[in-house]
Amino acid sequence: MKDINNKLGDFFDEFDSVIPLKLEKPEDAKKLMQGLVRKYPNYAEAHAALAAVLWSEGEVSKAEGQFSEATRREPLYRDIR
């Protein structure tokens, strides 16, 4: 249980840093989210956040792909579609 809490803590520490990066440096936010998806491939929130960054950059097709990944990993995202 301690290992999973450490992983979740790391994930949320990195995820929290996205907001200022997205506002000031979208390219850094994109790189950060891509790294999170690689590091935590089963976390739907990482895929959803990457989808948001991609969408904001006009990469609609890639954003839709990441959002599809999020819905596969977290059924609650299916209600958003």
Secondary structure, DSSP 4 states (H G I P E B T S, - for coil): -HHHHHHHHHHHHHHHTHHHHHHH-HHHHHHHHHHHHHHSTT-HHHHHHHHHHHHHTT-HHHHHHHHHHHHHH-GGGGGG-
